[in-house]
Amino acid sequence: MARDLHRLELGVEITGLNGASGPRIIQGSAAPGGDGDIQDGAAVGSIYLRTSGEVYKKTGTANSAADWVTLGDVTIDELKWRNEKVIAATVDTVSAGSVDVTGFSDNESGLDGNDFSAGDYLIGDADGSPALFEVTAITSATDITVAAASQAIAENDTFVVQNYLPDSGASQEGQAIVHSPDGSSALIKIGDVNWDFATGINLSSGYTAGNGTLSSSDTVESAIEKLDGNQQDLQSLSGVAQGSTVLGAFSSPASLLMAATYTVKSAFQRVGDLLAQLRGVQATGITTEATVDSVPVASVKACKWLVEAFEEAIPANREAFEVFALNDGSTGVDDTLYSKLKVGSGFNLSVSVDIDSGNMRLRAASTSGGVTVTARRIEVVKNVL
């Protein structure tokens, strides 16, 4: 019969001199903390042995799971950040001299010599006895020359690696934070940083602006490619170069009406203003004299109106004619009515032009039961608006 082990139920407590309470060594199947008993009552520094194989140390007194930290975890205050630009880490052993980057056994992402520059760094044997190397030259698309770094990896050194090759799959071999617990044993990857901060996300060498609708299957890069392409399409649609904030100079005759400083919105506003001058205006139910349309005499000296009118009681009775008027910019006005057309029976309608409060007005009156008059004007001016 094999010799049996000395057994303790639940655990053991190591007290201080004269019985002062001290740290405990306890065990259990669940993660520790929050039991309101032995685990919560344990002093800081206690050890918890979990039957799943994990080992915890107690660091807090909040009586919760947060009091316990898995041994082997790295806390932020233990990290000693290194500032070398580490392009890649590989499980392959690396020696000073020429290195074929494409030949790394864990290089699934297609990393090659062109991804390095002199002064960059490389970590070899990441899962064994890691060593840091400085790149001294790029000799070809596949090969680089390296030398041992002037400062070797030391205890608690922490690096940001741009291409962590030990990860499985080309899409996973991105940036990672790696930590050396003792300066000599395998590196511990403590975080992937590809998605954690925008300045650490690089576009691939194959990036090409495209266009299209974004979908849930897009990667960040393919989505940016589409957005980039869509933006370029919109830039081409605008007719101006990338970075432009105004439409720029227009060629004649548009240059007489459109300024170089116009934005798209202000240009459409200008077009709308110009078209508004050609809009039709309408007055209905006319019996006594009423104004159909008017223009300011300060800016418009001559104006032509195309007029159509009908009798509201019998709409088939219609007239159409032109009115051409001229003013002196003050009180003098002259007008003529011509090219009169008529369908149906005649009806009573009189038209006049006068000046009132600085405006030259087209006026209409009727003695019938009501007349509708529609007019569209053409202003005779050099610069519109």
C-alpha positions in Angstrom: 0.0 0.0 0.0 1.4 3.4 -1.0 2.0 6.0 1.7 -1.0 8.2 2.1 -0.9 12.0 2.2 -1.6 14.2 5.1 -5.0 15.7 4.6 -6.5 18.9 5.8 -10.2 19.7 5.4 -11.1 23.0 3.6 -7.7 24.6 4.0 -5.0 26.0 6.3 -4.3 29.4 7.8 -0.9 30.7 8.6 -1.1 33.0 11.6 1.3 35.6 12.7 3.1 35.7 16.0 0.8 35.3 18.9 -2.0 34.1 16.8 -2.7 37.1 14.6 -4.8 36.2 11.6 -2.8 35.5 8.4 -3.2 34.3 4.8 -4.9 31.0 4.0 -4.4 28.2 1.5 -7.8 27.0 0.5 -9.4 25.0 -2.3 -12.7 24.7 -4.2 -14.2 23.9 -7.6 -15.8 27.3 -8.5 -14.0 30.6 -9.0 -13.3 32.2 -5.6 -14.9 35.2 -4.0 -18.3 36.2 -2.7 -19.0 33.2 -0.5 -19.5 35.2 2.7 -17.4 32.6 4.5 -13.9 31.1 4.1 -12.9 32.8 0.9 -14.2 36.3 1.8 -12.7 35.9 5.3 -9.3 35.1 4.0 -6.6 37.7 4.4 -5.0 39.5 1.4 -2.1 37.2 0.2 -4.2 34.0 0.6 -3.9 31.3 -2.1 -6.9 29.5 -3.6 -6.4 26.2 -5.4 -9.1 25.5 -7.9 -9.8 21.9 -8.9 -9.9 23.0 -12.6 -6.1 23.7 -12.3 -6.2 27.5 -11.8 -4.4 29.1 -8.9 -5.6 32.4 -7.5 -4.1 35.0 -5.1 -6.2 37.4 -3.0 -5.5 41.1 -3.5 -8.6 42.8 -2.3 -11.2 42.9 0.5 -14.5 43.7 -1.3 -15.9 40.2 -0.6 -16.3 39.6 -4.4 -14.7 37.7 -7.2 -12.7 40.8 -8.0 -10.7 40.2 -4.8 -9.0 37.2 -6.5 -6.5 37.4 -9.4 -5.4 34.3 -11.4 -1.7 33.7 -10.9 0.0 34.2 -14.2 -2.2 37.1 -15.1 -0.3 40.3 -15.7 -1.4 43.6 -14.1 -0.8 46.9 -15.7 1.7 48.1 -13.1 3.9 45.1 -13.9 4.3 46.0 -17.6 7.6 47.7 -18.7 6.8 49.1 -22.1 9.5 48.9 -24.7 9.4 51.5 -27.5 11.1 49.5 -30.3 9.0 49.2 -33.5 8.6 45.4 -33.6 7.3 44.5 -37.0 6.9 40.7 -36.3 7.3 38.0 -33.7 7.8 34.3 -34.8 8.1 31.0 -33.1 11.1 30.2 -35.3 14.6 30.6 -33.9 16.4 33.6 -35.4 20.1 34.2 -35.6 22.1 37.3 -36.4 22.7 37.6 -40.2 20.5 37.0 -43.2 16.9 36.0 -42.4 14.3 34.7 -45.0 11.1 36.3 -43.6 8.9 34.4 -46.0 10.3 31.1 -44.7 9.0 31.5 -41.2 6.9 28.3 -40.4 4.1 30.4 -38.8 4.0 33.1 -41.5 0.5 32.6 -43.0 -0.1 36.3 -43.7 2.5 36.6 -46.5 4.9 38.9 -44.5 8.0 39.6 -46.5 11.2 41.7 -46.6 9.3 44.7 -48.0 7.4 45.0 -44.7 10.6 45.9 -42.8 12.8 48.9 -42.8 16.3 49.4 -41.4 15.9 50.2 -37.7 12.8 48.0 -37.2 12.8 45.0 -34.9 12.0 41.3 -35.0 11.4 38.8 -32.2 12.4 35.2 -32.7 11.6 32.0 -30.8 8.6 33.7 -29.2 7.4 30.5 -27.6 10.7 29.3 -26.3 13.6 31.6 -25.4 12.6 34.9 -27.1 15.4 37.1 -28.6 15.1 40.6 -29.9 16.9 41.6 -33.2 17.3 44.9 -35.0 16.9 45.0 -38.7 20.1 46.5 -40.3 19.3 46.0 -44.0 16.7 44.9 -46.5 18.5 42.7 -49.0 15.6 41.4 -51.1 11.8 41.0 -51.2 12.3 38.0 -49.0 15.5 38.5 -47.0 16.5 41.0 -44.3 19.7 41.3 -42.3 19.4 41.4 -38.5 21.7 41.8 -35.5 21.1 41.2 -31.8 19.4 44.2 -30.2 21.6 46.4 -28.0 19.1 45.9 -25.2 18.0 42.3 -24.8 14.5 41.3 -23.5 14.3 41.6 -19.8 11.8 40.7 -17.0 8.4 42.3 -17.5 9.3 43.8 -20.9 6.2 44.4 -22.9 6.0 45.0 -26.7 3.5 46.0 -29.3 4.1 43.6 -32.2 2.6 44.6 -35.6 2.5 41.1 -37.0 2.1 38.4 -34.3 2.8 35.3 -36.5 2.1 32.6 -33.8 -1.6 33.4 -34.1 -3.4 31.0 -36.4 -4.6 32.1 -39.8 -3.6 35.0 -42.0 -6.5 37.2 -40.9 -5.5 36.8 -37.2 -1.8 37.6 -37.5 -2.3 41.3 -36.7 -1.1 43.5 -33.9 -0.7 42.1 -30.4 0.7 43.1 -27.0 3.2 40.5 -25.8 4.8 40.3 -22.3 7.9 38.6 -21.0 7.4 37.5 -17.4 11.0 36.8 -16.7 13.1 37.8 -19.7 13.9 34.3 -20.8 10.8 32.1 -21.1 8.0 32.1 -23.7 6.3 35.4 -24.4 2.7 35.8 -23.1 0.2 37.5 -25.5 -1.9 39.6 -23.3 -4.0 41.3 -25.9 -4.9 41.7 -29.5 -4.8 45.4 -30.4 -6.0 45.4 -34.0 -9.4 46.7 -33.0 -8.6 48.6 -29.8 -7.3 51.9 -31.2 -7.6 53.5 -34.6 -4.0 54.6 -34.9 -2.9 50.9 -34.6 -5.1 49.7 -37.5 -3.1 49.7 -40.8 -4.6 49.3 -44.2 -3.1 46.4 -46.2 -0.7 46.9 -49.1 -3.5 45.6 -51.4 -5.9 48.4 -50.4 -7.8 49.8 -53.4 -10.7 52.3 -53.3 -13.9 50.7 -54.6 -17.5 51.5 -54.3 -20.7 49.8 -53.3 -23.2 49.3 -50.5 -21.7 48.3 -47.1 -22.9 45.0 -45.7 -22.5 43.0 -42.5 -20.0 40.7 -44.3 -17.5 43.6 -44.9 -14.3 43.9 -43.0 -13.2 47.3 -41.7 -10.9 47.6 -44.6 -13.4 46.6 -47.3 -15.9 48.9 -45.8 -13.4 51.8 -45.9 -12.6 50.9 -49.5 -16.3 51.2 -50.4 -16.7 54.5 -48.5 -13.5 55.8 -50.2 -14.8 54.8 -53.7 -18.3 56.3 -52.9 -16.7 59.5 -51.8 -14.6 59.7 -55.0 -17.7 59.1 -57.1 -19.4 62.0 -55.3 -16.3 64.1 -55.8 -16.4 63.3 -59.6 -20.1 64.0 -59.6 -19.5 67.5 -58.1 -17.1 68.3 -61.0 -14.4 69.7 -58.8 -11.1 68.3 -57.4 -10.6 66.5 -54.1 -10.3 69.0 -51.3 -12.3 71.7 -53.0 -14.7 73.7 -50.8 -16.2 75.9 -53.6 -17.2 75.2 -57.2 -14.6 77.5 -58.7 -14.8 79.8 -61.7 -17.5 79.2 -64.3 -16.9 79.8 -68.0 -18.9 82.4 -69.9 -21.8 83.0 -70.1 -22.5 81.2 -66.8 -19.7 83.3 -65.2 -22.0 86.3 -65.6 -24.5 84.7 -63.3 -22.5 82.3 -61.0 -19.7 83.3 -58.7 -16.5 81.2 -58.2 -17.1 81.1 -54.4 -20.4 79.3 -54.7 -20.8 76.0 -52.9 -23.2 73.4 -54.3 -26.0 74.7 -52.0 -25.5 78.4 -52.9 -25.3 77.5 -56.6 -28.6 75.7 -56.4 -30.0 78.7 -54.5 -28.8 80.9 -57.3 -30.3 78.7 -60.0 -33.6 78.8 -58.0 -33.5 82.5 -57.8 -33.0 82.8 -61.6 -35.7 80.3 -62.4 -38.1 82.2 -60.0 -37.9 85.1 -62.4 -39.5 83.0 -65.1 -42.2 81.6 -62.8 -45.8 82.2 -63.5 -47.9 84.2 -61.2 -51.7 84.1 -61.0 -54.5 86.2 -59.6 -58.1 84.8 -59.4 -61.6 86.2 -58.9 -60.7 89.5 -60.5 -63.5 92.0 -60.8 -62.2 95.3 -59.5 -58.6 96.3 -60.5 -56.0 94.0 -58.9 -52.2 93.6 -59.2 -51.1 90.5 -61.1 -47.3 91.0 -60.9 -44.7 93.7 -60.2 -41.0 94.5 -60.6 -38.8 97.1 -58.9 -38.2 100.1 -61.1 -34.8 100.6 -59.5 -33.4 97.5 -61.1 -35.8 96.7 -64.0 -36.5 99.4 -66.6 -38.2 97.2 -69.2 -40.3 94.1 -68.8 -42.4 91.9 -70.9 -45.4 89.8 -69.6 -46.9 86.8 -71.4 -50.5 86.8 -70.2 -53.3 84.3 -70.3 -56.8 84.9 -68.9 -60.2 83.1 -68.8 -63.7 83.7 -67.5 -64.2 81.6 -64.4 -67.9 81.0 -65.1 -67.2 79.8 -68.6 -63.5 78.6 -68.7 -63.7 78.0 -72.5 -63.7 81.7 -72.9 -60.0 82.6 -73.0 -57.6 85.3 -74.1 -53.8 85.5 -74.4 -51.6 88.4 -75.2 -48.2 90.1 -74.5 -47.7 93.3 -72.5 -44.4 95.2 -73.0 -43.7 98.1 -70.5 -40.9 100.6 -70.0 -40.3 103.0 -67.1 -37.8 105.8 -66.3 -36.8 104.5 -62.9 -39.0 106.9 -61.2 -42.6 107.7 -62.1 -42.7 107.7 -65.9 -44.1 104.5 -67.6 -45.3 103.5 -71.0 -46.7 100.1 -72.2 -48.3 98.4 -75.1 -50.5 95.3 -75.5 -50.3 93.2 -78.7 -50.4 89.7 -80.2 -53.8 89.1 -78.7 -55.4 85.7 -79.2 -58.9 84.6 -78.3 -60.9 81.3 -78.1 -64.6 81.0 -77.2 -66.8 84.1 -76.6 -65.4 87.4 -75.6 -65.6 88.7 -72.0 -64.7 91.9 -70.2 -61.0 92.3 -69.3 -58.9 95.5 -69.1 -55.1 95.5 -68.5 -52.9 98.4 -67.4 -49.4 99.1 -66.2 -48.5 101.8 -63.5 -45.9 102.6 -60.9 -46.6 102.5 -57.2 -44.2 102.6 -54.3 -41.2 102.0 -56.5 -42.7 99.1 -58.4 -43.9 98.8 -62.0 -47.2 96.8 -61.7 -49.2 94.8 -64.2 -52.8 95.4 -63.3 -56.1 93.7 -64.4 -59.8 94.4 -63.9 -63.1 92.9 -65.1 -66.8 93.5 -64.9 -67.7 89.9 -65.3 -68.4 87.5 -62.5 -64.7 86.8 -62.0 -61.6 86.4 -64.2 -58.4 84.4 -63.6 -55.2 86.0 -65.0 -51.9 84.1 -65.3 -48.6 86.0 -66.3 -45.0 85.1 -66.8 -42.5 87.9 -67.0 -39.2 88.5 -68.8 -37.0 91.2 -67.3 -34.8 93.2 -69.6 -31.6 93.5 -67.5 -27.9 93.0 -67.9 -27.2 91.2 -64.7 -30.1 89.2 -63.3 -30.6 89.6 -59.6 
